[in-house]
Amino acid sequence: MLKIQLSQFSRDQEKSVTDLFTKVFAESEGEAEGEAIGSLVSKLINTTAQDQLFGFIAQSDRSDDNRLLGSIFFSSLFLCKSSLPAHRTAFILSPVAVATLEQGNGIGQQLIHFGIEHLKSRGVGLIFTYGDPGFYSKVGFSPISESLVEAPLNLSYPQGWLAQSVDGQDIEAISGATRCVAALNDQKYW
Ligand SMILES: CC(C)(COP(=O)(O)OP(=O)(O)OC[C@H]1O[C@@H](n2cnc3c(N)ncnc32)[C@H](O)[C@@H]1OP(=O)(O)O)[C@@H](O)C(=O)NCCC(=O)NCCS
């Protein structure tokens, strides 16, 4: 199996990371989706406060080949403060992509675990995502009802609203609206 190296995203990788997302989503879901996700990533990088965004990359571990193989972003999800212990913060995983020819080799799951461990070490308590429960259940996510925690926008696929606790505490009901960062605050992604 291909050996990979996982690390934190840095700003000088913006172009290669944006290109990766554009290409992977164009190949899996068509040109328009590729453009939409590429511009989402660019907007996340350029409009999100530093402490509200974490990005990670996977590269080939070979000394003669440091190709970018995958990338993932997590951004803040703002929950109603009055219904949460003050220190408990939440992030949304979105988006994640693995180079088309490298998919199915475990890179996506390794990237997600790596990102989650990093967020845990920063004291993050809850991680949400919106996607295929079949895939995300492999990395600890479970469906969550909006009666427990509302999604920040209207969901076209409510079964795709997923969460996991990473601080050992239960996911308690959180009253009130939630808010995502500006880049994700667009109904076309939900
Ligand atoms: C989804 C994605 C990130 C997964 O990364 P990956 O490296 O291919 O996945 P892994 O090899 O770690 O895991 C593969 C497992 O997940 C499953 N899986 C992969 N993509 C899936 C998908 N879109 N839906 C459901 N299951 C999926 C595979 O069936 C496989 O299951 P198995 O181990 O039981 O055989 C990658 O396939 C990708 O970039 N897809 C296109 C973009 C995308 O859909 N991104 C996610 C939405 S933001």
The ligand as an SDF file (V2000), in Angstrom:
LIG
                    3D

 48 50  0  0  0  0  0  0  0  0999 V2000
  -15.1050   10.1440    0.1010 C   0  0  0  0  0  0  0  0  0  0  0  0
  -13.5730   10.0470    0.0310 C   0  0  0  0  0  0  0  0  0  0  0  0
  -12.9660   11.2600    0.7210 C   0  0  0  0  0  0  0  0  0  0  0  0
  -13.1630    8.7800    0.7930 C   0  0  0  0  0  0  0  0  0  0  0  0
  -11.7620    8.6700    0.7590 O   0  0  0  0  0  0  0  0  0  0  0  0
  -11.0930    7.2700    0.3560 P   0  0  0  0  0  0  0  0  0  0  0  0
   -9.6470    7.3780    0.5870 O   0  0  0  0  0  0  0  0  0  0  0  0
  -11.5500    6.9030   -0.9950 O   0  0  0  0  0  0  0  0  0  0  0  0
  -11.7990    6.3130    1.4290 O   0  0  0  0  0  0  0  0  0  0  0  0
  -11.1210    5.1520    2.2770 P   0  0  0  0  0  0  0  0  0  0  0  0
  -10.3010    4.3240    1.3560 O   0  0  0  0  0  0  0  0  0  0  0  0
  -10.4860    5.6730    3.4960 O   0  0  0  0  0  0  0  0  0  0  0  0
  -12.4030    4.3550    2.7360 O   0  0  0  0  0  0  0  0  0  0  0  0
  -13.0260    3.5650    1.8000 C   0  0  0  0  0  0  0  0  0  0  0  0
  -14.3040    3.0530    2.3450 C   0  0  0  0  0  0  0  0  0  0  0  0
  -15.2820    4.0840    2.3200 O   0  0  0  0  0  0  0  0  0  0  0  0
  -16.2940    3.7580    1.3950 C   0  0  0  0  0  0  0  0  0  0  0  0
  -16.5710    4.9640    0.6250 N   0  0  0  0  0  0  0  0  0  0  0  0
  -15.6820    5.7370   -0.0280 C   0  0  0  0  0  0  0  0  0  0  0  0
  -16.3380    6.7640   -0.6150 N   0  0  0  0  0  0  0  0  0  0  0  0
  -17.6380    6.6200   -0.2900 C   0  0  0  0  0  0  0  0  0  0  0  0
  -18.7850    7.3590   -0.5960 C   0  0  0  0  0  0  0  0  0  0  0  0
  -18.7780    8.4810   -1.3380 N   0  0  0  0  0  0  0  0  0  0  0  0
  -19.9560    6.9020   -0.1100 N   0  0  0  0  0  0  0  0  0  0  0  0
  -20.0040    5.7890    0.6590 C   0  0  0  0  0  0  0  0  0  0  0  0
  -18.9400    5.0480    0.9710 N   0  0  0  0  0  0  0  0  0  0  0  0
  -17.7680    5.4600    0.4980 C   0  0  0  0  0  0  0  0  0  0  0  0
  -15.7520    2.6470    0.5270 C   0  0  0  0  0  0  0  0  0  0  0  0
  -16.7880    1.8290    0.0840 O   0  0  0  0  0  0  0  0  0  0  0  0
  -14.8150    1.9340    1.4660 C   0  0  0  0  0  0  0  0  0  0  0  0
  -15.5170    1.0220    2.2950 O   0  0  0  0  0  0  0  0  0  0  0  0
  -14.8470   -0.3930    2.6920 P   0  0  0  0  0  0  0  0  0  0  0  0
  -13.5610   -0.0560    3.4070 O   0  0  0  0  0  0  0  0  0  0  0  0
  -15.8720   -1.0190    3.5540 O   0  0  0  0  0  0  0  0  0  0  0  0
  -14.6230   -1.0630    1.3920 O   0  0  0  0  0  0  0  0  0  0  0  0
  -13.0530    9.9380   -1.4220 C   0  0  0  0  0  0  0  0  0  0  0  0
  -13.5530    8.7750   -2.0040 O   0  0  0  0  0  0  0  0  0  0  0  0
  -13.3800   11.1390   -2.2790 C   0  0  0  0  0  0  0  0  0  0  0  0
  -12.6120   12.0880   -2.3200 O   0  0  0  0  0  0  0  0  0  0  0  0
  -14.5300   11.1140   -3.0120 N   0  0  0  0  0  0  0  0  0  0  0  0
  -14.9210   12.1920   -3.8770 C   0  0  0  0  0  0  0  0  0  0  0  0
  -15.2400   13.4590   -3.1040 C   0  0  0  0  0  0  0  0  0  0  0  0
  -16.2560   13.2240   -2.0100 C   0  0  0  0  0  0  0  0  0  0  0  0
  -17.3020   12.6070   -2.2160 O   0  0  0  0  0  0  0  0  0  0  0  0
  -15.9640   13.7590   -0.7870 N   0  0  0  0  0  0  0  0  0  0  0  0
  -16.8150   13.5560    0.3730 C   0  0  0  0  0  0  0  0  0  0  0  0
  -17.8530   14.5950    0.5070 C   0  0  0  0  0  0  0  0  0  0  0  0
  -17.2040   16.1290    1.1360 S   0  0  0  0  0  0  0  0  0  0  0  0
  1  2  1  0
  2  3  1  0
  2  4  1  0
  2 36  1  0
  4  5  1  0
  5  6  1  0
  6  7  2  0
  6  8  1  0
  6  9  1  0
  9 10  1  0
 10 11  2  0
 10 12  1  0
 10 13  1  0
 13 14  1  0
 14 15  1  0
 15 16  1  0
 15 30  1  0
 16 17  1  0
 17 18  1  0
 17 28  1  0
 18 19  1  0
 18 27  1  0
 19 20  2  0
 20 21  1  0
 21 22  1  0
 21 27  2  0
 22 23  1  0
 22 24  2  0
 24 25  1  0
 25 26  2  0
 26 27  1  0
 28 29  1  0
 28 30  1  0
 30 31  1  0
 31 32  1  0
 32 33  2  0
 32 34  1  0
 32 35  1  0
 36 37  1  0
 36 38  1  0
 38 39  2  0
 38 40  1  0
 40 41  1  0
 41 42  1  0
 42 43  1  0
 43 44  2  0
 43 45  1  0
 45 46  1  0
 46 47  1  0
 47 48  1  0
M  END
$$$$
